[in-house]
Amino acid sequence: MIRFNKIITALSLVLVLQSCTKQLDLENPQAVGNGLAFSNETNIKQILLGAYDAMSSGSLYGGDIQIFGDLMAASGELNWAGTFNTYREVFGNNTLTTNPIILGQWAAGYRAINVSNNVIAQVDKVAAADRGKVKGEALFIRGTMLFELTRFFAKAYTDGNPAQNPGVVIRTKPTEGYTSVDYPSRNTVAECYEQVIKDLTEAANLLPEENDVFANKAAAYTILARVYLQMAKFPEARDAANQGLIAAAAGNFELVADYQDAFNQEATTSEDLLAIVVTDQDGVNNCHTFYSVPDFGGRDGDIVILKKHLDLYDPADARKALFYNFDGLARSGKWKNIYKNVKVIRLAELYLIRAEANFRAGTEVGDKPVNDINVIRARAGLPDLAIVTLDDILLERRLELAHEGFRIHDAKRLNEVVNGKPANDDKLVFPIPFRELNTNPNLVQNSGY
């Protein structure tokens, strides 16, 4: 749940250049040195808002992470009908190394990580009462962004040997200016996941159950559960999801009664563990821009929902009723209206992860898998199941979280065919952007590019 004004100067504060030492060099009168930027608690908390701002950009949780996750694995269920070739490349699994939206995701991700690193490095200046929360938020952002970059720009954890496959670059120290720029090589996938788990575990321990519109304990446990699920470490995923549900209850989170009320809201709902609030004054929602249509403030309805996907739903399913028709084609109702919040983490996901992980582990930690699935089905207006299979669980996950960015990552971990390609196809991984390769000679390109 993220909402803040973008008229902050946090990013400029942490990225300013060191002043020149030559006698004739003039200092930038608008530049603020790091000594002043990090001189007090108030400034550090403002800089933390800069990390949230970076994370909520259109290149990340402001829409592209969700869009990419579904377009990459359309498999006849979605169609890109738009005119932007940059997104068409993603849809066709034929992304060029010079694609600017891919570069935007990489750059924005590391921008959020760098701002977080600056906060963590200076967190001792925050009063003891708030220090843990501030550090927890920064660790949450850093770990979450590293996870997303690894998922898109590196092979899946279960694809080959994660201890040998190149991941992305792990950065845990701040870059303050040109004088501190370095040229690191890529860490391995295993190293990236290890760092993500370390950050999110500490974040979950530090964050409170309730934290206004910012990261909270349940949100950290949810991303941690996603990580373990992606690694096929089911007992760990189960435990993280169960801890997340406990934390969510303590924070007074609950599913909204009607499925449609979870979406197209101006404010966060009771099941939003993390969302970006978008208004006519602030925020970006690329999901609305590309999923919606002109009647509701969108573009031209760039993403079309096809019959193959609609046929997955029971006719009585309230989730199917959320789709709507425009110009003779089906559209996702999740992103229908302009200036509505962007969903990043919903409480429903925790029930789905706990059900799958418990089922695979043969356990009933927190509750039986069938009970967790029936919680989701009941809200969708469907009858309870007496028994549940793995296929039942995976179908409920697919329908409940459709068009929220999960499809490519689920397809990879489940070893499914994607757009006629095996799950380990090189083209199902983004290329390292050409600009990054050109700048850092120690980076190596992904296979297939």
LUMFIVO-24916 format. One record per residue (C-alpha): residue number from 0; residue in three letters; x, y, z. Coordinates in pm, whole numbers, plus 50000, padded with zeros to 5 digits. Layout:
{i=NUM aa=ALA u=X v=Y w=Z}
...
//
This chain:
{i=0 aa=MET u=50000 v=50000 w=50000}
{i=1 aa=ILE u=50203 v=50288 w=49873}
{i=2 aa=ARG u=50097 v=50648 w=49844}
{i=3 aa=PHE u=50312 v=50956 w=49849}
{i=4 aa=ASN u=50377 v=51272 w=49650}
{i=5 aa=LYS u=50639 v=51258 w=49385}
{i=6 aa=ILE u=50763 v=51606 w=49454}
{i=7 aa=ILE u=51034 v=51467 w=49678}
{i=8 aa=THR u=51398 v=51513 w=49600}
{i=9 aa=ALA u=51522 v=51193 w=49757}
{i=10 aa=LEU u=51673 v=51044 w=49447}
{i=11 aa=SER u=51873 v=51353 w=49370}
{i=12 aa=LEU u=51999 v=51354 w=49727}
{i=13 aa=VAL u=52147 v=51008 w=49705}
{i=14 aa=LEU u=52284 v=51031 w=49355}
{i=15 aa=VAL u=52457 v=51366 w=49366}
{i=16 aa=LEU u=52811 v=51389 w=49241}
{i=17 aa=GLN u=53096 v=51467 w=49467}
{i=18 aa=SER u=53218 v=51825 w=49421}
{i=19 aa=CYS u=53520 v=51877 w=49204}
{i=20 aa=THR u=53853 v=51962 w=49364}
{i=21 aa=LYS u=54015 v=52156 w=49081}
{i=22 aa=GLN u=54045 v=52525 w=49153}
{i=23 aa=LEU u=53843 v=52639 w=48851}
{i=24 aa=ASP u=53567 v=52378 w=48885}
{i=25 aa=LEU u=53240 v=52520 w=49012}
{i=26 aa=GLU u=53005 v=52329 w=49242}
{i=27 aa=ASN u=52648 v=52278 w=49133}
{i=28 aa=PRO u=52452 v=52525 w=49348}
{i=29 aa=GLN u=52148 v=52292 w=49346}
{i=30 aa=ALA u=52341 v=51981 w=49452}
{i=31 aa=VAL u=52304 v=51868 w=49812}
{i=32 aa=GLY u=52600 v=51681 w=49956}
{i=33 aa=ASN u=52558 v=51344 w=50122}
{i=34 aa=GLY u=52657 v=51489 w=50455}
{i=35 aa=LEU u=52350 v=51712 w=50453}
{i=36 aa=ALA u=52122 v=51460 w=50282}
{i=37 aa=PHE u=52180 v=51204 w=50558}
{i=38 aa=SER u=52231 v=51448 w=50842}
{i=39 aa=ASN u=51912 v=51368 w=51032}
{i=40 aa=GLU u=51625 v=51127 w=51074}
{i=41 aa=THR u=51377 v=51338 w=50880}
{i=42 aa=ASN u=51597 v=51343 w=50570}
{i=43 aa=ILE u=51661 v=50969 w=50586}
{i=44 aa=LYS u=51288 v=50899 w=50605}
{i=45 aa=GLN u=51233 v=51125 w=50305}
{i=46 aa=ILE u=51499 v=50932 w=50114}
{i=47 aa=LEU u=51319 v=50608 w=50202}
{i=48 aa=LEU u=51015 v=50753 w=50023}
{i=49 aa=GLY u=51243 v=50782 w=49720}
{i=50 aa=ALA u=51291 v=50404 w=49729}
{i=51 aa=TYR u=50915 v=50355 w=49734}
{i=52 aa=ASP u=50884 v=50604 w=49451}
{i=53 aa=ALA u=51132 v=50406 w=49240}
{i=54 aa=MET u=50958 v=50077 w=49318}
{i=55 aa=SER u=50620 v=50221 w=49216}
{i=56 aa=SER u=50740 v=50347 w=48877}
{i=57 aa=GLY u=50565 v=50227 w=48563}
{i=58 aa=SER u=50870 v=50012 w=48484}
{i=59 aa=LEU u=50819 v=49813 w=48804}
{i=60 aa=TYR u=50514 v=49773 w=49029}
{i=61 aa=GLY u=50343 v=50062 w=48856}
{i=62 aa=GLY u=50245 v=49809 w=48591}
{i=63 aa=ASP u=50521 v=49663 w=48377}
{i=64 aa=ILE u=50611 v=49380 w=48616}
{i=65 aa=GLN u=50249 v=49266 w=48608}
{i=66 aa=ILE u=50213 v=49316 w=48231}
{i=67 aa=PHE u=50539 v=49141 w=48144}
{i=68 aa=GLY u=50454 v=48845 w=48365}
{i=69 aa=ASP u=50140 v=48774 w=48165}
{i=70 aa=LEU u=50243 v=48883 w=47815}
{i=71 aa=MET u=50552 v=48661 w=47820}
{i=72 aa=ALA u=50333 v=48355 w=47875}
{i=73 aa=ALA u=50024 v=48450 w=47675}
{i=74 aa=SER u=50000 v=48102 w=47516}
{i=75 aa=GLY u=49679 v=48177 w=47328}
{i=76 aa=GLU u=49502 v=48322 w=47633}
{i=77 aa=LEU u=49600 v=48684 w=47571}
{i=78 aa=ASN u=49670 v=48889 w=47263}
{i=79 aa=TRP u=49873 v=49207 w=47231}
{i=80 aa=ALA u=49668 v=49420 w=46992}
{i=81 aa=GLY u=49858 v=49742 w=47058}
{i=82 aa=THR u=50090 v=49938 w=46832}
{i=83 aa=PHE u=50387 v=49957 w=47070}
{i=84 aa=ASN u=50655 v=49727 w=46931}
{i=85 aa=THR u=50838 v=49737 w=47263}
{i=86 aa=TYR u=50558 v=49543 w=47433}
{i=87 aa=ARG u=50499 v=49330 w=47123}
{i=88 aa=GLU u=50856 v=49205 w=47155}
{i=89 aa=VAL u=50778 v=49089 w=47509}
{i=90 aa=PHE u=50455 v=48927 w=47391}
{i=91 aa=GLY u=50637 v=48745 w=47111}
{i=92 aa=ASN u=50931 v=48635 w=47330}
{i=93 aa=ASN u=51162 v=48813 w=47090}
{i=94 aa=THR u=51293 v=49101 w=47299}
{i=95 aa=LEU u=51579 v=49305 w=47156}
{i=96 aa=THR u=51874 v=49403 w=47374}
{i=97 aa=THR u=51798 v=49766 w=47288}
{i=98 aa=ASN u=51433 v=49750 w=47399}
{i=99 aa=PRO u=51382 v=50063 w=47614}
{i=100 aa=ILE u=51112 v=49921 w=47842}
{i=101 aa=ILE u=51342 v=49634 w=47940}
{i=102 aa=LEU u=51620 v=49883 w=48011}
{i=103 aa=GLY u=51366 v=50082 w=48211}
{i=104 aa=GLN u=51287 v=49783 w=48431}
{i=105 aa=TRP u=51655 v=49709 w=48494}
{i=106 aa=ALA u=51742 v=50073 w=48568}
{i=107 aa=ALA u=51441 v=50138 w=48792}
{i=108 aa=GLY u=51505 v=49819 w=48986}
{i=109 aa=TYR u=51862 v=49915 w=49063}
{i=110 aa=ARG u=51757 v=50270 w=49138}
{i=111 aa=ALA u=51523 v=50139 w=49410}
{i=112 aa=ILE u=51798 v=49910 w=49539}
{i=113 aa=ASN u=52051 v=50194 w=49552}
{i=114 aa=VAL u=51822 v=50427 w=49741}
{i=115 aa=SER u=51745 v=50144 w=49985}
{i=116 aa=ASN u=52118 v=50082 w=50030}
{i=117 aa=ASN u=52169 v=50447 w=50118}
{i=118 aa=VAL u=51898 v=50429 w=50384}
{i=119 aa=ILE u=52037 v=50107 w=50531}
{i=120 aa=ALA u=52387 v=50256 w=50545}
{i=121 aa=GLN u=52261 v=50556 w=50744}
{i=122 aa=VAL u=51986 v=50394 w=50950}
{i=123 aa=ASP u=52175 v=50436 w=51278}
{i=124 aa=LYS u=52085 v=50806 w=51261}
{i=125 aa=VAL u=51716 v=50717 w=51294}
{i=126 aa=ALA u=51575 v=50722 w=51647}
{i=127 aa=ALA u=51568 v=50380 w=51812}
{i=128 aa=ALA u=51188 v=50372 w=51820}
{i=129 aa=ASP u=51165 v=50383 w=51438}
{i=130 aa=ARG u=51501 v=50240 w=51337}
{i=131 aa=GLY u=51386 v=49881 w=51296}
{i=132 aa=LYS u=51083 v=49976 w=51089}
{i=133 aa=VAL u=51285 v=50203 w=50858}
{i=134 aa=LYS u=51551 v=49938 w=50806}
{i=135 aa=GLY u=51283 v=49674 w=50753}
{i=136 aa=GLU u=51117 v=49879 w=50480}
{i=137 aa=ALA u=51448 v=49939 w=50303}
{i=138 aa=LEU u=51538 v=49570 w=50325}
{i=139 aa=PHE u=51194 v=49477 w=50193}
{i=140 aa=ILE u=51237 v=49702 w=49889}
{i=141 aa=ARG u=51592 v=49584 w=49823}
{i=142 aa=GLY u=51508 v=49216 w=49854}
{i=143 aa=THR u=51189 v=49240 w=49652}
{i=144 aa=MET u=51353 v=49431 w=49368}
{i=145 aa=LEU u=51647 v=49188 w=49354}
{i=146 aa=PHE u=51396 v=48903 w=49335}
{i=147 aa=GLU u=51208 v=49059 w=49045}
{i=148 aa=LEU u=51527 v=49140 w=48853}
{i=149 aa=THR u=51651 v=48785 w=48902}
{i=150 aa=ARG u=51322 v=48634 w=48786}
{i=151 aa=PHE u=51314 v=48836 w=48464}
{i=152 aa=PHE u=51682 v=48860 w=48370}
{i=153 aa=ALA u=51807 v=48515 w=48477}
{i=154 aa=LYS u=51713 v=48152 w=48443}
{i=155 aa=ALA u=51456 v=48014 w=48686}
{i=156 aa=TYR u=51594 v=47867 w=49006}
{i=157 aa=THR u=51475 v=47520 w=48900}
{i=158 aa=ASP u=51624 v=47550 w=48548}
{i=159 aa=GLY u=51965 v=47383 w=48551}
{i=160 aa=ASN u=52217 v=47455 w=48824}
{i=161 aa=PRO u=52141 v=47778 w=49011}
{i=162 aa=ALA u=52490 v=47774 w=49162}
{i=163 aa=GLN u=52636 v=47809 w=48811}
{i=164 aa=ASN u=52371 v=47997 w=48612}
{i=165 aa=PRO u=52436 v=48373 w=48596}
{i=166 aa=GLY u=52187 v=48577 w=48793}
{i=167 aa=VAL u=52202 v=48955 w=48818}
{i=168 aa=VAL u=52430 v=49187 w=49012}
{i=169 aa=ILE u=52386 v=49194 w=49390}
{i=170 aa=ARG u=52437 v=49540 w=49533}
{i=171 aa=THR u=52432 v=49591 w=49910}
{i=172 aa=LYS u=52643 v=49907 w=49931}
{i=173 aa=PRO u=52528 v=50249 w=49809}
{i=174 aa=THR u=52664 v=50419 w=49499}
{i=175 aa=GLU u=52692 v=50786 w=49594}
{i=176 aa=GLY u=52835 v=50930 w=49273}
{i=177 aa=TYR u=53071 v=50869 w=48986}
{i=178 aa=THR u=53364 v=50824 w=49222}
{i=179 aa=SER u=53205 v=50511 w=49372}
{i=180 aa=VAL u=53090 v=50348 w=49049}
{i=181 aa=ASP u=53230 v=50000 w=48995}
{i=182 aa=TYR u=53189 v=49730 w=48731}
{i=183 aa=PRO u=53088 v=49405 w=48898}
{i=184 aa=SER u=53022 v=49071 w=48731}
{i=185 aa=ARG u=52689 v=48895 w=48761}
{i=186 aa=ASN u=52630 v=48688 w=49073}
{i=187 aa=THR u=52486 v=48340 w=49036}
{i=188 aa=VAL u=52115 v=48270 w=49058}
{i=189 aa=ALA u=52174 v=48087 w=49387}
{i=190 aa=GLU u=52359 v=48385 w=49533}
{i=191 aa=CYS u=52078 v=48619 w=49430}
{i=192 aa=TYR u=51814 v=48403 w=49594}
{i=193 aa=GLU u=52027 v=48370 w=49907}
{i=194 aa=GLN u=52051 v=48749 w=49935}
{i=195 aa=VAL u=51678 v=48792 w=49870}
{i=196 aa=ILE u=51592 v=48545 w=50145}
{i=197 aa=LYS u=51831 v=48714 w=50387}
{i=198 aa=ASP u=51682 v=49058 w=50320}
{i=199 aa=LEU u=51319 v=48950 w=50336}
{i=200 aa=THR u=51366 v=48736 w=50646}
{i=201 aa=GLU u=51519 v=49028 w=50833}
{i=202 aa=ALA u=51252 v=49261 w=50696}
{i=203 aa=ALA u=50974 v=49031 w=50817}
{i=204 aa=ASN u=51128 v=49032 w=51165}
{i=205 aa=LEU u=51158 v=49410 w=51175}
{i=206 aa=LEU u=50836 v=49528 w=51013}
{i=207 aa=PRO u=50515 v=49585 w=51212}
{i=208 aa=GLU u=50183 v=49414 w=51139}
{i=209 aa=GLU u=50031 v=49753 w=51054}
{i=210 aa=ASN u=50231 v=50022 w=50878}
{i=211 aa=ASP u=49988 v=50266 w=50721}
{i=212 aa=VAL u=50042 v=50254 w=50343}
{i=213 aa=PHE u=50393 v=50109 w=50354}
{i=214 aa=ALA u=50544 v=49761 w=50367}
{i=215 aa=ASN u=50430 v=49548 w=50659}
{i=216 aa=LYS u=50515 v=49211 w=50810}
{i=217 aa=ALA u=50256 v=49015 w=50607}
{i=218 aa=ALA u=50383 v=49170 w=50281}
{i=219 aa=ALA u=50739 v=49061 w=50359}
{i=220 aa=TYR u=50626 v=48707 w=50441}
{i=221 aa=THR u=50427 v=48692 w=50116}
{i=222 aa=ILE u=50724 v=48783 w=49898}
{i=223 aa=LEU u=50935 v=48538 w=50098}
{i=224 aa=ALA u=50676 v=48268 w=50031}
{i=225 aa=ARG u=50685 v=48356 w=49660}
{i=226 aa=VAL u=51061 v=48313 w=49665}
{i=227 aa=TYR u=51047 v=47970 w=49825}
{i=228 aa=LEU u=50768 v=47861 w=49592}
{i=229 aa=GLN u=50980 v=47963 w=49293}
{i=230 aa=MET u=51264 v=47754 w=49438}
{i=231 aa=ALA u=51032 v=47453 w=49489}
{i=232 aa=LYS u=51116 v=47463 w=49861}
{i=233 aa=PHE u=50766 v=47380 w=49972}
{i=234 aa=PRO u=50804 v=47343 w=50353}
{i=235 aa=GLU u=50970 v=47685 w=50361}
{i=236 aa=ALA u=50701 v=47834 w=50135}
{i=237 aa=ARG u=50432 v=47682 w=50357}
{i=238 aa=ASP u=50583 v=47826 w=50673}
{i=239 aa=ALA u=50633 v=48172 w=50524}
{i=240 aa=ALA u=50275 v=48176 w=50394}
{i=241 aa=ASN u=50142 v=48062 w=50729}
{i=242 aa=GLN u=50341 v=48331 w=50910}
{i=243 aa=GLY u=50206 v=48581 w=50660}
{i=244 aa=LEU u=49848 v=48482 w=50734}
{i=245 aa=ILE u=49911 v=48510 w=51108}
{i=246 aa=ALA u=50065 v=48855 w=51060}
{i=247 aa=ALA u=49780 v=48960 w=50831}
{i=248 aa=ALA u=49522 v=48865 w=51093}
{i=249 aa=ALA u=49714 v=49062 w=51355}
{i=250 aa=GLY u=49717 v=49358 w=51117}
{i=251 aa=ASN u=49340 v=49333 w=51064}
{i=252 aa=PHE u=49363 v=49232 w=50698}
{i=253 aa=GLU u=49086 v=49018 w=50551}
{i=254 aa=LEU u=48942 v=48927 w=50212}
{i=255 aa=VAL u=48680 v=49167 w=50083}
{i=256 aa=ALA u=48339 v=49002 w=50060}
{i=257 aa=ASP u=48292 v=49046 w=49683}
{i=258 aa=TYR u=48571 v=48964 w=49441}
{i=259 aa=GLN u=48499 v=49262 w=49219}
{i=260 aa=ASP u=48546 v=49497 w=49515}
{i=261 aa=ALA u=48912 v=49396 w=49539}
{i=262 aa=PHE u=48980 v=49597 w=49223}
{i=263 aa=ASN u=48923 v=49944 w=49077}
{i=264 aa=GLN u=48937 v=50113 w=49415}
{i=265 aa=GLU u=49060 v=50463 w=49490}
{i=266 aa=ALA u=49186 v=50354 w=49831}
{i=267 aa=THR u=49346 v=50034 w=49951}
{i=268 aa=THR u=49115 v=49753 w=50057}
{i=269 aa=SER u=49124 v=49524 w=50357}
{i=270 aa=GLU u=49303 v=49255 w=50154}
{i=271 aa=ASP u=49572 v=49479 w=50003}
{i=272 aa=LEU u=49894 v=49383 w=50177}
{i=273 aa=LEU u=50075 v=49609 w=49933}
{i=274 aa=ALA u=49924 v=49835 w=49668}
{i=275 aa=ILE u=50013 v=50155 w=49488}
{i=276 aa=VAL u=49746 v=50421 w=49512}
{i=277 aa=VAL u=49708 v=50620 w=49192}
{i=278 aa=THR u=49529 v=50955 w=49173}
{i=279 aa=ASP u=49497 v=51228 w=48915}
{i=280 aa=GLN u=49785 v=51398 w=49098}
{i=281 aa=ASP u=50024 v=51113 w=49163}
{i=282 aa=GLY u=50116 v=50760 w=49064}
{i=283 aa=VAL u=50138 v=50542 w=48754}
{i=284 aa=ASN u=49918 v=50249 w=48652}
{i=285 aa=ASN u=50044 v=50095 w=48329}
{i=286 aa=CYS u=49805 v=49804 w=48383}
{i=287 aa=HIS u=49515 v=50042 w=48333}
{i=288 aa=THR u=49689 v=50213 w=48042}
{i=289 aa=PHE u=49730 v=49894 w=47841}
{i=290 aa=TYR u=49451 v=49667 w=47966}
{i=291 aa=SER u=49173 v=49926 w=47967}
{i=292 aa=VAL u=48995 v=50103 w=47684}
{i=293 aa=PRO u=48922 v=50468 w=47589}
{i=294 aa=ASP u=48578 v=50464 w=47752}
{i=295 aa=PHE u=48751 v=50427 w=48090}
{i=296 aa=GLY u=49057 v=50641 w=48029}
{i=297 aa=GLY u=49280 v=50372 w=47880}
{i=298 aa=ARG u=49454 v=50351 w=47546}
{i=299 aa=ASP u=49301 v=50136 w=47273}
{i=300 aa=GLY u=49257 v=49815 w=47468}
{i=301 aa=ASP u=49604 v=49685 w=47384}
{i=302 aa=ILE u=49565 v=49356 w=47576}
{i=303 aa=VAL u=49276 v=49133 w=47474}
{i=304 aa=ILE u=49154 v=48831 w=47673}
{i=305 aa=LEU u=49092 v=48531 w=47448}
{i=306 aa=LYS u=48841 v=48247 w=47464}
{i=307 aa=LYS u=49104 v=47994 w=47573}
{i=308 aa=HIS u=49142 v=48179 w=47900}
{i=309 aa=LEU u=48773 v=48251 w=47954}
{i=310 aa=ASP u=48692 v=47883 w=47909}
{i=311 aa=LEU u=48895 v=47801 w=48222}
{i=312 aa=TYR u=48623 v=47951 w=48446}
{i=313 aa=ASP u=48306 v=47791 w=48573}
{i=314 aa=PRO u=48010 v=47990 w=48433}
{i=315 aa=ALA u=47906 v=48073 w=48791}
{i=316 aa=ASP u=48251 v=48202 w=48886}
{i=317 aa=ALA u=48240 v=48566 w=49002}
{i=318 aa=ARG u=48592 v=48607 w=48866}
{i=319 aa=LYS u=48466 v=48542 w=48513}
{i=320 aa=ALA u=48192 v=48801 w=48559}
{i=321 aa=LEU u=48460 v=49067 w=48608}
{i=322 aa=PHE u=48561 v=49052 w=48241}
{i=323 aa=TYR u=48378 v=49293 w=48013}
{i=324 aa=ASN u=48326 v=49338 w=47641}
{i=325 aa=PHE u=48459 v=49627 w=47435}
{i=326 aa=ASP u=48448 v=49644 w=47058}
{i=327 aa=GLY u=48347 v=49278 w=47048}
{i=328 aa=LEU u=48647 v=49160 w=47249}
{i=329 aa=ALA u=48690 v=49056 w=47613}
{i=330 aa=ARG u=48888 v=49277 w=47849}
{i=331 aa=SER u=49018 v=49232 w=48203}
{i=332 aa=GLY u=48799 v=49414 w=48453}
{i=333 aa=LYS u=49079 v=49420 w=48711}
{i=334 aa=TRP u=49234 v=49725 w=48547}
{i=335 aa=LYS u=48922 v=49890 w=48410}
{i=336 aa=ASN u=48897 v=50236 w=48564}
{i=337 aa=ILE u=49146 v=50521 w=48562}
{i=338 aa=TYR u=49314 v=50650 w=48881}
{i=339 aa=LYS u=49264 v=50327 w=49073}
{i=340 aa=ASN u=49525 v=50150 w=49279}
{i=341 aa=VAL u=49768 v=49891 w=49146}
{i=342 aa=LYS u=49762 v=49555 w=49322}
{i=343 aa=VAL u=50102 v=49421 w=49423}
{i=344 aa=ILE u=50021 v=49174 w=49704}
{i=345 aa=ARG u=49672 v=49052 w=49789}
{i=346 aa=LEU u=49586 v=48841 w=50091}
{i=347 aa=ALA u=49432 v=48573 w=49868}
{i=348 aa=GLU u=49778 v=48476 w=49746}
{i=349 aa=LEU u=49881 v=48360 w=50092}
{i=350 aa=TYR u=49595 v=48108 w=50108}
{i=351 aa=LEU u=49692 v=47976 w=49765}
{i=352 aa=ILE u=50061 v=47939 w=49849}
{i=353 aa=ARG u=49988 v=47771 w=50182}
{i=354 aa=ALA u=49747 v=47529 w=50016}
{i=355 aa=GLU u=49991 v=47429 w=49742}
{i=356 aa=ALA u=50292 v=47406 w=49970}
{i=357 aa=ASN u=50104 v=47204 w=50233}
{i=358 aa=PHE u=49969 v=46970 w=49965}
{i=359 aa=ARG u=50310 v=46909 w=49812}
{i=360 aa=ALA u=50470 v=46860 w=50154}
{i=361 aa=GLY u=50191 v=46632 w=50275}
{i=362 aa=THR u=50122 v=46855 w=50576}
{i=363 aa=GLU u=49842 v=47067 w=50723}
{i=364 aa=VAL u=50032 v=47356 w=50882}
{i=365 aa=GLY u=49785 v=47636 w=50957}
{i=366 aa=ASP u=49496 v=47456 w=50789}
{i=367 aa=LYS u=49414 v=47179 w=50543}
{i=368 aa=PRO u=49475 v=47258 w=50174}
{i=369 aa=VAL u=49110 v=47194 w=50093}
{i=370 aa=ASN u=49000 v=47452 w=50350}
{i=371 aa=ASP u=49234 v=47718 w=50214}
{i=372 aa=ILE u=49111 v=47654 w=49861}
{i=373 aa=ASN u=48750 v=47666 w=49971}
{i=374 aa=VAL u=48811 v=48010 w=50124}
{i=375 aa=ILE u=48907 v=48131 w=49777}
{i=376 aa=ARG u=48626 v=47943 w=49601}
{i=377 aa=ALA u=48359 v=48067 w=49842}
{i=378 aa=ARG u=48448 v=48428 w=49770}
{i=379 aa=ALA u=48420 v=48349 w=49398}
{i=380 aa=GLY u=48067 v=48211 w=49453}
{i=381 aa=LEU u=48166 v=47848 w=49393}
{i=382 aa=PRO u=48069 v=47545 w=49605}
{i=383 aa=ASP u=48315 v=47389 w=49847}
{i=384 aa=LEU u=48526 v=47096 w=49737}
{i=385 aa=ALA u=48515 v=46783 w=49955}
{i=386 aa=ILE u=48868 v=46689 w=49856}
{i=387 aa=VAL u=49132 v=46879 w=49665}
{i=388 aa=THR u=49397 v=46776 w=49413}
{i=389 aa=LEU u=49710 v=46958 w=49304}
{i=390 aa=ASP u=49538 v=47038 w=48975}
{i=391 aa=ASP u=49251 v=47197 w=49169}
{i=392 aa=ILE u=49493 v=47413 w=49365}
{i=393 aa=LEU u=49688 v=47525 w=49059}
{i=394 aa=LEU u=49368 v=47608 w=48871}
{i=395 aa=GLU u=49238 v=47822 w=49158}
{i=396 aa=ARG u=49571 v=48004 w=49167}
{i=397 aa=ARG u=49559 v=48062 w=48792}
{i=398 aa=LEU u=49206 v=48205 w=48801}
{i=399 aa=GLU u=49238 v=48407 w=49121}
{i=400 aa=LEU u=49565 v=48578 w=49022}
{i=401 aa=ALA u=49504 v=48608 w=48649}
{i=402 aa=HIS u=49650 v=48921 w=48486}
{i=403 aa=GLU u=49838 v=49024 w=48800}
{i=404 aa=GLY u=50180 v=48920 w=48669}
{i=405 aa=PHE u=50221 v=48560 w=48788}
{i=406 aa=ARG u=50180 v=48354 w=48471}
{i=407 aa=ILE u=50536 v=48335 w=48332}
{i=408 aa=HIS u=50687 v=48259 w=48672}
{i=409 aa=ASP u=50432 v=47986 w=48745}
{i=410 aa=ALA u=50478 v=47835 w=48399}
{i=411 aa=LYS u=50854 v=47815 w=48455}
{i=412 aa=ARG u=50838 v=47652 w=48796}
{i=413 aa=LEU u=50570 v=47409 w=48675}
{i=414 aa=ASN u=50774 v=47328 w=48364}
{i=415 aa=GLU u=50490 v=47412 w=48127}
{i=416 aa=VAL u=50508 v=47482 w=47756}
{i=417 aa=VAL u=50494 v=47858 w=47696}
{i=418 aa=ASN u=50393 v=47989 w=47354}
{i=419 aa=GLY u=50505 v=47658 w=47205}
{i=420 aa=LYS u=50843 v=47680 w=47381}
{i=421 aa=PRO u=50973 v=47467 w=47669}
{i=422 aa=ALA u=50987 v=47639 w=48004}
{i=423 aa=ASN u=51366 v=47659 w=47990}
{i=424 aa=ASP u=51379 v=47830 w=47650}
{i=425 aa=ASP u=51637 v=48109 w=47639}
{i=426 aa=LYS u=51384 v=48356 w=47500}
{i=427 aa=LEU u=51173 v=48330 w=47814}
{i=428 aa=VAL u=51447 v=48527 w=47989}
{i=429 aa=PHE u=51502 v=48896 w=47917}
{i=430 aa=PRO u=51836 v=49000 w=47768}
{i=431 aa=ILE u=52075 v=49211 w=47969}
{i=432 aa=PRO u=52015 v=49560 w=47823}
{i=433 aa=PHE u=52271 v=49666 w=47563}
{i=434 aa=ARG u=52343 v=49989 w=47749}
{i=435 aa=GLU u=52444 v=49795 w=48058}
{i=436 aa=LEU u=52672 v=49565 w=47861}
{i=437 aa=ASN u=52825 v=49864 w=47686}
{i=438 aa=THR u=52887 v=50039 w=48019}
{i=439 aa=ASN u=53008 v=49742 w=48222}
{i=440 aa=PRO u=53255 v=49515 w=48037}
{i=441 aa=ASN u=53229 v=49253 w=48313}
{i=442 aa=LEU u=52864 v=49172 w=48239}
{i=443 aa=VAL u=52791 v=48873 w=48018}
{i=444 aa=GLN u=52483 v=48845 w=47798}
{i=445 aa=ASN u=52219 v=48576 w=47849}
{i=446 aa=SER u=52216 v=48273 w=47622}
{i=447 aa=GLY u=52020 v=48321 w=47301}
{i=448 aa=TYR u=52099 v=48692 w=47258}
//
